Structure formats: structure tokens, C-alpha cells
Amino acid sequence: MDIKRLRPGNLIKISPRENEEGLLLIQEIHKESIIGEMLVPRQGYHFRIKFYEIMPIPLNEKWLEKAGFVQDENNGELWRDSNKRMDFYFSGLGQKQFYDEEKMIGKFPVEFLHDLQNGYLFLTGKELNINP
């Protein structure tokens, strides 16, 4: 996992101890650790985690739905942003990129949930709200 691609506001999966997996909202990034707020399973709990305890969340249809995207009725690979700011192209062939009616917008890799969050912020200037 490339730590440089993370920022405060990103949602990541963590496994700080055996059998204790959870979702964490990043609040601060330090030289060797991250401070964040636990969302699942113990909402509101704040703690520091080492980089090696972080696991990126692979982007899939479930996470697109949680981020407020809705699958287009006519094109199953096109996901519409419910806020009407930016659409997303998610292909079973591995293509994952932001979409514009005129052209595909894919100047950065979108493989994980934090990539979707960062790309959305970059392209729209707005945070992507995700309901874990």
C-alpha cells in the first residue's frame, strides 16, 4: 500500500491485532503512524495505528453504492453520482475510472476506495460521503 496516496478523510481497513478488523476514518498522518476514528466495529473510538496495520479497501460495486453511486439502467458499467457531480465507470474487465459524457477521465489509478475518494475530491472539489 502506498501511504503517500492517503490523506485525512480517507476510509481504510485496519487489522491492529489478531481478529480485530475494522474501518477507520483517517484524521492525521504522521511520520510512522496514522491517527483515526474507528467507524466499525467500535464507532467513535480514536487511536494511533502503524502503517503495516493498514489494508486498502478494494473498490467494488458495494462500495460504489455506499458512496452514493447508482448503477445506470442502460449501461451496467456506468455508475451515476447521486449528487450529479461526477459519474464513474466500473467494468468487470478491471477498468475503473471517472467518467464524463464527452470523454473518460482517468489520469490517476482508481483501484481502492481511498483512490475513489481522492479522485472525487480532486475533480469536484467536494468530499465523497460514504456510509459504511
N, C-alpha and C positions, 0 to 999 in steps of 0.2 A: 504494500500500500504506500502510495506517495503522499507523505504527510504534507508536503507543500501545496497539495490541491485541497486541503481542508481549511475551513475558516469558521469563525464563530457563527452560529446559526445552523451549521450542518448537522444532520442526523446521522449517527453511526451506530453500529452494533458493537457491543463490548463483551468480553469474557474475562473479567478480572480474577476470578477464581474458578475452580472446577465446578461445572454445572450451574454457574450463575451468569447466564447470558441475559443481556438487556439492551434497551435502546437508550441512547444518551444524546442530549442536545448540547453541542459544544458551546461553551461560554468564553473560554480563554485558551490560548495555545501558548505554551511556554517552551523553553529550550528542550526539555526532555519529557514533558508531560502535558496533559490536557485536563482542564477543569470543566466539568459539565454538570448538567442537571439530568438525573435519571427520569425517563418518561415511563418506562416499563421495565421491571415489574414494580418498583417502589417509587412512584411518582413524587417529585419534589426533592428527593434525596440528592445532595450535591457532594461530589468527591473528585479527587485527582486520580488520573489513570495514566499508566505508561503507554508509550506508542505501540509496543509489541502486544498490548492487550486489545487493540482496536481491530475490528473487522469491517471492511466496507460492506454496504448493503447492495447486493446486485439489483440492478433495475429490472423490474418485471411489470406485468400488467396490474398486479395487485397494488404495487406502489404507485403506479400512474393514477389509479383510481383514488388512492388515499391522498394524492397530491391535487385532486380536483379535476383530473382529466377524464373525459368521457369518450369512449370509442365511437368513431363516426359510423353511422348506419350503412353508408355506401362503400366505405373503404375501411376494412377491419384493421389496417395497418396505420391509419391516421387517428390520432387522439386529439380531441379538441379541448382547449383550456376553457374551463367554465367561466373564467374571468375575461375571456376573449382578448387576451394579451398575446399569447403565443401558442401555436399548436406543436405537436410532437409526432414524429414518425417512428414507429416501433415495429420492425419487421422480424418475422420468425427467422429470417436469414442473418440476423445479427446486426442489421442496420438500426441505429438508434441516434436520431438527431432532431434538432428543432426544425420546424417546417414553416415555410412562407408560401402563400399561393403562387408567387412568381418563381421561387427557387428554393432549393434546400439550403438550410443554414447549418453548416456542420464544420465550423472552424476549430472545434476542440472536441476531444473524445467525451462521449457520454456513455459510460459503462455502469456507473454506480449511482445510487440515489444522490450522493453529495454532488456528483457532476451535474445532475439534472437541476439541483438547487442553485448551483453556481452559474450555470448557463442561463437559467431563467432570470436570475438577478442581473447578470451582465446584459442580456438582450432587452429586458423590460424595465429595469431599474426598480423592480418590486421583488420582495421576498416571496417565495413559494410556500404557502401554508400547507402543512402536511398533518393529517390526523392519524397518528399511529394507532 
